[in-house]
Amino acid sequence: LGDCPPSSNGADQELRRITARMLQPACGLSTESSGSFRGSALVQWLMCQALAGSREQAVALAEAMYATRLIEPICKRGKRRAGTFKDGRSIYRLVPQLACDEATDGAV
């Protein structure tokens, strides 16, 4: 738990709740066996879960998740891609820090 980030503001906490919801078996985001997912799948999931009212809002949420490092791109040679979240074929995964959140506040 020593690598866990410090507590965040309310907006960050909401993003963490959304990310935790992505992991829930009943309503979570469908991922590949490796845990990866396409940017477009995340955008569609955010809209289907009524977490965003439009594709633009869903992309903005995903961009915020990317900016706060709750999701990360899967790139060649393990390099982090510069820029923003891409609604399309780009592949992402959840960042393992969710385990820190569950251990510290029990929120899932």
Summary of the structure (lengths in Angstrom):
residues: 108
radius of gyration: 13.3
end to end distance: 17.0
largest distance: 37.8
contacts: 279
relative contact order: 0.22
helix: 44%
strand: 8%
